[in-house]
Amino acid sequence: MDAAKKRFWLTATGIVLLAFVTAAAFSAYLRPDMLVTFGDILSFCAALIR
C-alpha cells in the first residue's frame, strides 16, 4: 500500500472516529428535555441566517 492510500484511510478513519465521538458526546450531554431547547436554538439560528 503506497503512502497516499495509507494517508487516505487514516484520514477517513479519523473522521469517522471523530463523528462517532461527537455523536456520543451530544447524546450523553443532551437530556430529553434539552432536545426541545436545542431544536429551538437551531431554528432561531437558522432564522437569523435567512
Order of alpha helices (4+ residues) and beta strands (2+ residues): alpha-alpha
